[in-house]
C-alpha cells in the first residue's frame, strides 16, 4: 500500500501516535482511521539520524483516541521530489489535521513525518476559548 492510495475526501475518526523502543533509538508509528479502516504507518529509523516511512498497511489495532467523524481532504504535499507526505485537511477549517510520510526524501537527512494536530479539527474549534 502507498500513501497515494489514500488520496481523496474521507472521514477521519481516530488517531494514535505510538513510540516503541528499538535498538538505539525510539521508533514512531501512527495509526489512523479513514472511512472505518485503520492504517498504521511505521518509521524506518535507518541509523538514528535519518528516518523515513517504512511500512504502511491496514491494521486491526483498536485505537484509544477516537472521535466523531471529521471530513478531510487527503492529498500529497506539494514540493515535488522533496516530500512524500500525505496531508489530511479538515474541509471546514481548511487546516491540516494529519500528516504522514517522509520529509526531505532527496536529502541526506530525510525524516519520518507522523503529525496529528487535533486543534485544527472543526470539532475542537470552540474548546479552550473563554
DSSP file (Angstrom, degrees, kcal/mol; ACC not computed):
  #  RESIDUE AA STRUCTURE BP1 BP2  ACC     N-H-->O    O-->H-N    N-H-->O    O-->H-N    TCO  KAPPA ALPHA  PHI   PSI    X-CA   Y-CA   Z-CA
    1    1 A X              0   0    0      0, 0.0     2,-0.3     0, 0.0    55,-0.3   0.000 360.0 360.0 360.0 144.1    0.0    0.0    0.0
    2    2 A X    >   -     0   0    0      1,-0.1     3,-1.6    53,-0.1     4,-0.3  -0.860 360.0-114.6-122.3 157.8    1.2    3.5   -0.8
    3    3 A X  G >  S+     0   0    0     -2,-0.3     3,-2.4     1,-0.3     4,-0.2   0.875 113.5  63.9 -56.2 -39.3    0.2    6.9    0.6
    4    4 A X  G >  S+     0   0    0      1,-0.3     3,-1.1     2,-0.2    -1,-0.3   0.708  88.4  70.4 -62.5 -18.4   -1.2    8.0   -2.7
    5    5 A X  G <  S+     0   0    0     -3,-1.6    -1,-0.3     1,-0.2    -2,-0.2   0.675  95.2  55.5 -68.7 -16.3   -3.8    5.2   -2.3
    6    6 A X  G <  S+     0   0    0     -3,-2.4    -1,-0.2    -4,-0.3    68,-0.2   0.368  77.7 125.1 -99.0   3.3   -5.4    7.3    0.5
    7    7 A X    <   +     0   0    0     -3,-1.1     2,-0.2    -4,-0.2    68,-0.2  -0.374  46.1  60.2 -64.2 139.1   -5.9   10.5   -1.6
    8    8 A X  E    S-A   74   0A   0     66,-2.3    66,-2.8    -2,-0.1     2,-0.5  -0.737  94.3 -45.6 136.4 178.7   -9.5   11.8   -1.6
    9    9 A X  E     +A   73   0A   0     64,-0.2     2,-0.3    -2,-0.2    64,-0.2  -0.741  69.3 161.4 -84.8 126.7  -12.2   13.1    0.6
   10   10 A X  E     -A   72   0A   0     62,-3.1    62,-2.9    -2,-0.5     2,-0.6  -0.838  42.7-108.7-140.3 171.5  -12.5   10.8    3.6
   11   11 A X  E     -A   71   0A   0     -2,-0.3    24,-2.8    60,-0.2     2,-0.5  -0.948  27.7-158.1-110.0 117.2  -13.9   10.6    7.1
   12   12 A X  E     +AB  70  34A   0     58,-3.0    58,-2.2    -2,-0.6    22,-0.2  -0.815  22.6 161.2 -93.5 129.1  -11.2   10.6    9.9
   13   13 A X  E     +     0   0A   0     20,-2.1    54,-2.1    -2,-0.5     2,-0.3   0.320  56.7  14.9-135.3   8.7  -12.4    9.1   13.1
   14   14 A X  E     -AB  66  33A   0     19,-0.6    19,-2.3    52,-0.3    -1,-0.3  -0.860  48.0-175.3-179.1 146.4   -9.3    8.2   15.2
   15   15 A X  E     - B   0  32A   0     50,-1.9     2,-0.4    -2,-0.3    17,-0.2  -0.969   1.8-179.1-149.6 132.3   -5.6    8.7   15.6
   16   16 A X  E     - B   0  31A   0     15,-2.8    15,-3.0    -2,-0.3     2,-0.5  -0.998  13.3-155.2-129.7 129.3   -2.9    7.2   17.9
   17   17 A X  E     - B   0  30A   0     -2,-0.4     2,-0.3    13,-0.2    13,-0.2  -0.907  20.6-165.8-100.8 129.6    0.7    8.2   17.8
   18   18 A X  E     - B   0  29A   0     11,-3.3    11,-2.2    -2,-0.5     2,-0.4  -0.888  14.6-162.9-121.7 146.7    2.9    5.4   19.2
   19   19 A X  E     - B   0  28A   0     -2,-0.3     2,-0.4     9,-0.2     9,-0.2  -0.997  12.0-179.7-126.5 130.0    6.5    5.3   20.4
   20   20 A X  E     - B   0  27A   0      7,-3.0     7,-3.4    -2,-0.4     2,-0.4  -0.972  28.9-115.2-129.2 147.4    8.4    2.0   20.8
   21   21 A X  E     + B   0  26A   0     -2,-0.4     5,-0.2     5,-0.2     2,-0.2  -0.629  37.4 174.2 -81.5 133.1   12.0    1.3   21.9
   22   22 A X        -     0   0    0      3,-1.9    -1,-0.0    -2,-0.4     5,-0.0  -0.580  50.9 -60.0-122.8-169.5   14.3   -0.2   19.4
   23   23 A X  S    S-     0   0    0      1,-0.2     3,-0.1    -2,-0.2    -2,-0.0   0.848 121.4 -10.9 -44.5 -60.6   18.0   -1.0   19.4
   24   24 A X  S    S+     0   0    0      1,-0.1     2,-0.3     2,-0.0    -1,-0.2   0.315 129.8  27.7-130.1   8.2   19.5    2.5   19.9
   25   25 A X  S    S-     0   0    0     -5,-0.0    -3,-1.9     0, 0.0     2,-0.2  -0.975  83.7 -89.4-158.4 166.9   16.6    4.9   19.4
   26   26 A X  E     -B   21   0A   0     -2,-0.3     2,-0.4    -5,-0.2    -5,-0.2  -0.606  36.5-147.7 -81.2 145.7   12.9    5.2   19.8
   27   27 A X  E     -B   20   0A   0     -7,-3.4    -7,-3.0    -2,-0.2     2,-0.3  -0.923  10.5-148.0-115.2 142.6   10.8    4.3   16.7
   28   28 A X  E     +B   19   0A   0     -2,-0.4    15,-2.6    -9,-0.2     2,-0.3  -0.776  17.3 173.5-110.4 150.9    7.5    6.0   15.9
   29   29 A X  E     -BC  18  42A   0    -11,-2.2   -11,-3.3    -2,-0.3     2,-0.4  -0.974  14.5-152.6-145.7 159.0    4.3    4.8   14.3
   30   30 A X  E     -BC  17  41A   0     11,-2.3    11,-2.8    -2,-0.3     2,-0.4  -0.999   4.2-163.0-135.4 133.1    1.0    6.4   13.8
   31   31 A X  E     +BC  16  40A   0    -15,-3.0   -15,-2.8    -2,-0.4     2,-0.3  -0.939  16.6 171.0-114.5 138.2   -2.3    4.6   13.4
   32   32 A X  E     -BC  15  39A   0      7,-2.3     7,-3.1    -2,-0.4     2,-0.6  -0.993  27.4-132.4-148.2 150.8   -5.4    6.4   12.0
   33   33 A X  E     +BC  14  38A   0    -19,-2.3   -20,-2.1    -2,-0.3   -19,-0.6  -0.925  22.7 176.9-112.1 119.8   -8.8    5.5   10.9
   34   34 A X  E >  S-BC  12  37A   0      3,-2.4     3,-2.1    -2,-0.6   -22,-0.2  -0.987  75.0 -12.9-119.7 126.5  -10.1    6.7    7.5
   35   35 A X  T 3  S-     0   0    0    -24,-2.8    -1,-0.1    -2,-0.5   -23,-0.1   0.835 129.7 -54.0  52.4  36.9  -13.6    5.7    6.3
   36   36 A X  T 3  S+     0   0    0    -25,-0.4     2,-0.5     1,-0.2    -1,-0.3   0.434 115.8 111.2  82.6  -1.0  -13.7    3.0    9.0
   37   37 A X  E <   -C   34   0A   0     -3,-2.1    -3,-2.4    21,-0.0     2,-0.5  -0.920  59.8-141.7-109.3 130.2  -10.4    1.3    8.0
   38   38 A X  E     -C   33   0A   0     -2,-0.5    21,-3.1    21,-0.5     2,-0.3  -0.785  18.7-172.1 -95.0 130.9   -7.5    1.6   10.4
   39   39 A X  E     -CD  32  58A   0     -7,-3.1    -7,-2.3    -2,-0.5     2,-0.4  -0.886   9.5-154.1-117.1 148.7   -4.0    2.1    8.9
   40   40 A X  E     -CD  31  57A   0     17,-2.7    17,-1.8    -2,-0.3     2,-0.5  -0.993   2.6-164.2-126.3 128.0   -0.6    2.1   10.6
   41   41 A X  E     -CD  30  56A   0    -11,-2.8   -11,-2.3    -2,-0.4     2,-0.4  -0.949  14.1-161.8-108.8 125.3    2.4    3.9    9.3
   42   42 A X  E     -CD  29  55A   0     13,-2.8    12,-3.1    -2,-0.5    13,-1.3  -0.883  15.8-119.8-115.2 139.0    5.7    2.8   10.8
   43   43 A X  E     - D   0  53A   0    -15,-2.6     2,-0.8    -2,-0.4    10,-0.2  -0.505   7.4-148.4 -74.6 138.0    9.0    4.5   10.9
   44   44 A X  E     - D   0  52A   0      8,-3.3     8,-1.5    -2,-0.2     3,-0.2  -0.936  15.6-162.4 -99.1 105.0   12.1    3.0    9.3
   45   45 A X    >   -     0   0    0     -2,-0.8     3,-2.0     1,-0.2     2,-0.8   0.601  10.6-173.7 -72.5 -10.9   14.6    4.6   11.7
   46   46 A X  T 3   -     0   0    0      1,-0.3    -1,-0.2     2,-0.1     5,-0.2  -0.354  68.5 -21.3  56.3 -97.4   17.6    3.9    9.4
   47   47 A X  T 3  S-     0   0    0      3,-0.8    -1,-0.3    -2,-0.8     4,-0.1   0.253  92.9 -92.7-130.8  13.9   20.6    5.0   11.5
   48   48 A X  S <  S+     0   0    0     -3,-2.0    -2,-0.1     2,-0.8     3,-0.1   0.135 122.4  59.0  94.8 -21.5   19.3    7.3   14.2
   49   49 A X  S    S+     0   0    0      1,-0.2     2,-0.3    -4,-0.1    -3,-0.1   0.688 107.8  40.6-106.5 -31.1   19.9   10.5   12.2
   50   50 A X        +     0   0    0     -5,-0.3    -3,-0.8    61,-0.1    -2,-0.8  -0.874  64.9 167.8-117.4 150.5   17.8    9.7    9.2
   51   51 A X        +     0   0    0     59,-1.8     2,-0.3    -2,-0.3    -6,-0.2  -0.962   5.9 179.3-152.3 169.2   14.4    8.1    9.0
   52   52 A X  E     -D   44   0A   0     -8,-1.5    -8,-3.3    -2,-0.3     2,-0.5  -0.965  47.4 -70.1-160.3 168.4   11.6    7.5    6.6
   53   53 A X  E     +D   43   0A   0     -2,-0.3   -10,-0.2   -10,-0.2     3,-0.1  -0.602  49.8 179.2 -66.5 120.2    8.2    6.0    6.3
   54   54 A X  E     +     0   0A   0    -12,-3.1     2,-0.4    -2,-0.5   -11,-0.2   0.935  57.1   4.5 -90.3 -59.4    8.9    2.3    6.4
   55   55 A X  E     -D   42   0A   0    -13,-1.3   -13,-2.8     2,-0.0     2,-0.4  -0.965  51.5-172.9-132.3 145.9    5.6    0.5    6.2
   56   56 A X  E     +D   41   0A   0     -2,-0.4     2,-0.3   -55,-0.3   -15,-0.2  -0.984  29.4 137.9-134.8 124.7    2.0    1.5    5.6
   57   57 A X  E     -D   40   0A   0    -17,-1.8   -17,-2.7    -2,-0.4     2,-0.2  -0.983  55.1 -79.5-158.6 168.8   -0.7   -1.1    5.9
   58   58 A X  E     -D   39   0A   0     -2,-0.3     2,-0.3   -19,-0.2   -19,-0.3  -0.528  50.5-165.2 -72.3 140.5   -4.2   -1.9    7.2
   59   59 A X        -     0   0    0    -21,-3.1   -21,-0.5    -2,-0.2    -1,-0.0  -0.901  31.8-147.6-131.0 155.0   -4.2   -2.7   10.9
   60   60 A X        +     0   0    0     -2,-0.3     2,-0.1   -23,-0.1   -21,-0.1   0.160  55.3 135.6-104.3  16.9   -6.5   -4.4   13.3
   61   61 A X        -     0   0    0    -23,-0.1     2,-0.7     1,-0.1    -2,-0.1  -0.420  55.8-131.8 -64.9 135.0   -5.3   -2.1   16.2
   62   62 A X        -     0   0    0     -2,-0.1     2,-0.2   -24,-0.0    -1,-0.1  -0.826  26.3-133.7 -87.9 118.0   -8.1   -0.7   18.4
   63   63 A X        -     0   0    0     -2,-0.7     3,-0.2     1,-0.1   -47,-0.1  -0.492  12.7-157.6 -76.9 139.3   -7.4    3.0   18.7
   64   64 A X  S    S+     0   0    0      1,-0.2     2,-0.7    -2,-0.2    -1,-0.1   0.678  85.3  61.0 -86.4 -18.9   -7.6    4.6   22.1
   65   65 A X        +     0   0    0      2,-0.0   -50,-1.9   -50,-0.0     2,-0.3  -0.797  69.5 152.4-112.6  89.0   -8.2    8.1   20.7
   66   66 A X  E     +A   14   0A   0     -2,-0.7     2,-0.3   -52,-0.2   -52,-0.3  -0.808  13.1 171.9-114.8 160.0  -11.4    8.0   18.6
   67   67 A X  E     -     0   0A   0    -54,-2.1     3,-0.1    -2,-0.3    -2,-0.0  -0.948  43.4 -64.4-155.8 167.1  -13.7   10.9   17.9
   68   68 A X  E    S-     0   0A   0     -2,-0.3    55,-0.1     1,-0.1   -56,-0.1  -0.252  75.1 -76.7 -58.4 149.9  -16.8   11.7   15.8
   69   69 A X  E     -     0   0A   0    -58,-0.1     2,-0.5   -56,-0.1   -56,-0.2  -0.175  45.6-163.8 -51.2 134.0  -16.1   11.6   12.0
   70   70 A X  E     -A   12   0A   0    -58,-2.2   -58,-3.0    -3,-0.1     2,-0.5  -0.994  19.7-129.8-119.8 123.5  -14.3   14.7   10.6
   71   71 A X  E     +A   11   0A   0     -2,-0.5    20,-2.3   -60,-0.2    21,-0.4  -0.626  36.1 177.4 -78.5 123.1  -14.5   15.1    6.9
   72   72 A X  E     -AE  10  90A   0    -62,-2.9   -62,-3.1    -2,-0.5     2,-0.6  -0.905  30.3-136.8-126.6 152.2  -10.9   15.6    5.5
   73   73 A X  E     -AE   9  89A   0     16,-2.7    16,-2.5    -2,-0.3     2,-0.5  -0.956  23.9-156.3-106.5 118.9   -9.4   16.0    2.1
   74   74 A X  E     +AE   8  88A   0    -66,-2.8   -66,-2.3    -2,-0.6     2,-0.3  -0.861  23.9 156.0-103.1 123.3   -6.2   13.9    1.8
   75   75 A X  E     - E   0  87A   0     12,-2.3    12,-2.9    -2,-0.5     2,-0.3  -0.961  46.7 -97.8-140.7 156.3   -3.6   15.0   -0.8
   76   76 A X  E     - E   0  86A   0     -2,-0.3    10,-0.2    10,-0.2     2,-0.0  -0.580  51.1-103.8 -73.6 138.0    0.1   14.6   -1.3
   77   77 A X        -     0   0    0      8,-3.3     8,-0.2    -2,-0.3     3,-0.2  -0.341  34.8-114.7 -63.4 138.2    2.0   17.6   -0.1
   78   78 A X  S    S+     0   0    0      1,-0.2    -1,-0.1     6,-0.1     6,-0.0  -0.391  79.5  93.7 -68.6 152.0    3.3   19.9   -2.8
   79   79 A X  S >  S-     0   0    0     -2,-0.1     3,-1.8     4,-0.1    -1,-0.2   0.413  73.6-131.0 137.8   8.1    7.1   20.1   -3.2
   80   80 A X  G >  S-     0   0    0      1,-0.3     3,-1.1     2,-0.2    -3,-0.0  -0.251  80.0  -1.3  59.9-132.2    7.9   17.6   -5.8
   81   81 A X  G 3  S+     0   0    0      1,-0.2    -1,-0.3     3,-0.1    25,-0.2   0.547 123.1  70.6 -74.0  -5.7   10.7   15.1   -5.0
   82   82 A X  G <  S+     0   0    0     -3,-1.8    23,-1.4    23,-0.2    22,-1.4   0.682 100.0  42.2 -86.9 -16.3   11.4   16.6   -1.6
   83   83 A X  E <   + F   0 103A   0     -3,-1.1    20,-0.2    21,-0.2    -1,-0.1  -0.988  42.1 175.2-133.3 138.8    8.3   15.5    0.1
   84   84 A X  E     + F   0 102A   0     18,-2.7    18,-2.0    -2,-0.4     2,-0.4  -0.609  43.8 137.2-132.3  72.0    6.3   12.2    0.1
   85   85 A X  E     - F   0 101A   0     16,-0.3    -8,-3.3    -8,-0.2     2,-0.6  -0.968  48.3-142.9-126.9 131.7    3.8   13.3    2.7
   86   86 A X  E     -EF  76 100A   0     14,-3.3    14,-2.0    -2,-0.4     2,-0.5  -0.850  19.6-163.8 -90.9 121.2    0.0   12.8    2.8
   87   87 A X  E     -EF  75  99A   0    -12,-2.9   -12,-2.3    -2,-0.6     2,-0.6  -0.930   4.7-159.3-107.1 127.4   -1.7   15.8    4.4
   88   88 A X  E     -EF  74  98A   0     10,-3.2     9,-3.2    -2,-0.5    10,-1.5  -0.936  12.9-164.8-109.0 115.8   -5.3   15.4    5.5
   89   89 A X  E     -EF  73  96A   0    -16,-2.5   -16,-2.7    -2,-0.6     7,-0.3  -0.864  23.6-118.9-108.7 127.4   -7.0   18.8    5.8
   90   90 A X  E  >  -E   72   0A   0      5,-2.5     4,-2.2    -2,-0.5     5,-0.4  -0.465  21.4-143.6 -60.7 126.2  -10.3   19.4    7.6
   91   91 A X  T  4 S+     0   0    0    -20,-2.3    -1,-0.2    -2,-0.2   -19,-0.1   0.793  95.4  45.8 -67.1 -27.7  -12.7   20.6    4.9
   92   92 A X  T  4 S+     0   0    0    -21,-0.4    -1,-0.2     1,-0.1    29,-0.1   0.845 123.6  30.2 -86.9 -34.4  -14.5   23.0    7.3
   93   93 A X  T  4 S-     0   0    0      2,-0.2    -2,-0.2    27,-0.2    -1,-0.1   0.668  92.4-139.1 -94.6 -17.7  -11.4   24.7    8.9
   94   94 A X     <  +     0   0    0     -4,-2.2     2,-0.3     1,-0.2    -3,-0.1   0.784  61.2 127.5  60.4  30.4   -9.1   24.3    5.9
   95   95 A X        -     0   0    0     -5,-0.4    -5,-2.5    25,-0.4     2,-0.3  -0.895  68.6-105.1-116.7 147.5   -6.3   23.3    8.3
   96   96 A X  E     +F   89   0A   0     -2,-0.3    -7,-0.3    -7,-0.3    24,-0.1  -0.556  36.9 172.8 -73.2 127.2   -4.1   20.2    8.2
   97   97 A X  E     +     0   0A   0     -9,-3.2    20,-3.3    -2,-0.3     2,-0.4   0.762  65.8  24.1-101.2 -37.8   -5.1   17.7   10.9
   98   98 A X  E     -FG  88 116A   0    -10,-1.5   -10,-3.2    18,-0.2     2,-0.4  -0.998  57.6-177.9-139.0 132.3   -2.9   14.7   10.0
   99   99 A X  E     +FG  87 115A   0     16,-2.5    16,-2.5    -2,-0.4     2,-0.4  -0.999   9.9 171.0-130.8 132.4    0.4   14.4    8.1
  100  100 A X  E     +FG  86 114A   0    -14,-2.0   -14,-3.3    -2,-0.4     2,-0.3  -0.999  34.1  50.2-142.1 134.7    2.1   11.1    7.4
  101  101 A X  E    S-FG  85 113A   0     12,-2.0    12,-3.2    -2,-0.4     2,-0.4  -0.999  82.0 -39.6 148.5-144.6    5.1   10.2    5.2
  102  102 A X  E     -FG  84 112A   0    -18,-2.0   -18,-2.7    -2,-0.3     3,-0.4  -0.991  40.3-153.8-130.0 128.1    8.7   11.3    4.6
  103  103 A X  E    S+FG  83 111A   0      8,-3.0     8,-1.9    -2,-0.4   -20,-0.2  -0.714  78.4  13.6 -94.2 148.3   10.1   14.8    4.5
  104  104 A X  S >  S+     0   0    0    -22,-1.4     3,-1.7    -2,-0.3    -1,-0.2   0.923  70.3 175.0  55.7  52.0   13.3   15.7    2.5
  105  105 A X  T 3  S+     0   0    0    -23,-1.4   -23,-0.2    -3,-0.4     5,-0.1   0.780  77.2  45.2 -62.1 -27.9   13.3   12.5    0.6
  106  106 A X  T 3  S+     0   0    0    -25,-0.2    -1,-0.3     3,-0.1     2,-0.2   0.359  98.6  92.9 -96.1   5.5   16.2   13.6   -1.6
  107  107 A X  S X  S-     0   0    0     -3,-1.7     3,-0.6   -25,-0.2    -4,-0.0  -0.614  83.3-120.2 -99.1 158.6   18.2   14.9    1.3
  108  108 A X  T 3  S+     0   0    0      1,-0.3     2,-0.6    -2,-0.2    -1,-0.1   0.836 111.8  48.6 -62.5 -33.3   20.9   13.1    3.3
  109  109 A X  T 3  S+     0   0    0    -59,-0.1    -1,-0.3     2,-0.0    -3,-0.1  -0.550  76.7 168.2-110.4  66.0   18.8   13.7    6.5
  110  110 A X    <   -     0   0    0     -3,-0.6   -59,-1.8    -2,-0.6     2,-0.3  -0.319  17.3-154.9 -67.9 160.0   15.3   12.6    5.5
  111  111 A X  E     -G  103   0A   0     -8,-1.9    -8,-3.0   -61,-0.2     2,-0.2  -1.000  17.1-113.1-146.7 147.2   12.8   12.3    8.3
  112  112 A X  E     -G  102   0A   0     -2,-0.3     2,-0.5   -60,-0.2   -10,-0.2  -0.497  29.1-148.8 -71.9 136.5    9.6   10.4    9.1
  113  113 A X  E     +G  101   0A   0    -12,-3.2   -12,-2.0    -2,-0.2     2,-0.2  -0.952  31.4 153.1-113.6 123.9    6.5   12.5    9.5
  114  114 A X  E     +G  100   0A   0     -2,-0.5     2,-0.5   -14,-0.2   -14,-0.2  -0.671  19.6 158.9-146.9  85.1    3.7   11.5   11.9
  115  115 A X  E     -G   99   0A   0    -16,-2.5   -16,-2.5    -2,-0.2     2,-0.5  -0.948  19.4-175.7-122.2 125.9    1.9   14.6   13.0
  116  116 A X  E     -G   98   0A   0     -2,-0.5     2,-0.5   -18,-0.2   -18,-0.2  -0.985   0.6-175.9-118.3 124.9   -1.6   14.8   14.4
  117  117 A X    >   +     0   0    0    -20,-3.3     3,-1.9    -2,-0.5     4,-0.2  -0.753   5.9 174.5-121.8  81.7   -2.9   18.3   15.1
  118  118 A X  G >  S+     0   0    0     -2,-0.5     3,-1.9     1,-0.3     6,-0.2   0.766  72.8  70.1 -63.9 -25.9   -6.4   17.8   16.8
  119  119 A X  G 3  S+     0   0    0      1,-0.3    -1,-0.3   -22,-0.1     8,-0.1   0.678  91.1  63.0 -66.0 -14.1   -6.8   21.5   17.5
  120  120 A X  G <  S+     0   0    0     -3,-1.9   -25,-0.4   -24,-0.1    -1,-0.3   0.519  81.8 102.0 -85.9  -5.8   -7.2   22.0   13.7
  121  121 A X  S X  S-     0   0    0     -3,-1.9     3,-1.7    -4,-0.2     4,-0.2  -0.546  78.6-127.7 -80.5 145.2  -10.4   19.9   13.6
  122  122 A X  G >  S+     0   0    0      1,-0.3     3,-1.4    -2,-0.2     4,-0.3   0.830 108.0  63.4 -59.3 -33.4  -13.8   21.6   13.4
  123  123 A X  G 3  S+     0   0    0      1,-0.3    -1,-0.3     2,-0.1     3,-0.1   0.654 106.8  44.5 -68.6 -13.7  -15.0   19.6   16.4
  124  124 A X  G X  S+     0   0    0     -3,-1.7     3,-0.8    -6,-0.2    -1,-0.3   0.292  82.0 100.7-109.7   8.1  -12.3   21.3   18.6
  125  125 A X  T <  S+     0   0    0     -3,-1.4    -2,-0.1     1,-0.2    -1,-0.1   0.799  85.2  43.8 -68.5 -29.3  -12.7   24.9   17.4
  126  126 A X  T >  S+     0   0    0     -4,-0.3     3,-0.9    -3,-0.1     2,-0.3   0.498  90.4 106.7 -92.9  -3.9  -14.8   26.0   20.4
  127  127 A X  T <  S+     0   0    0     -3,-0.8     3,-0.1     1,-0.2    -3,-0.0  -0.545  83.6  11.4 -80.4 138.4  -12.6   24.3   23.1
  128  128 A X  T 3  S+     0   0    0     -2,-0.3     2,-0.7     1,-0.2    -1,-0.2   0.377  93.9 117.0  83.5  -4.6  -10.4   26.4   25.3
  129  129 A X    <         0   0    0     -3,-0.9    -1,-0.2     1,-0.2    -4,-0.0  -0.865 360.0 360.0-100.2 117.0  -11.9   29.7   24.2
  130  130 A X              0   0    0     -2,-0.7    -1,-0.2    -3,-0.1    -3,-0.0   0.315 360.0 360.0-141.1 360.0  -13.5   31.6   27.1
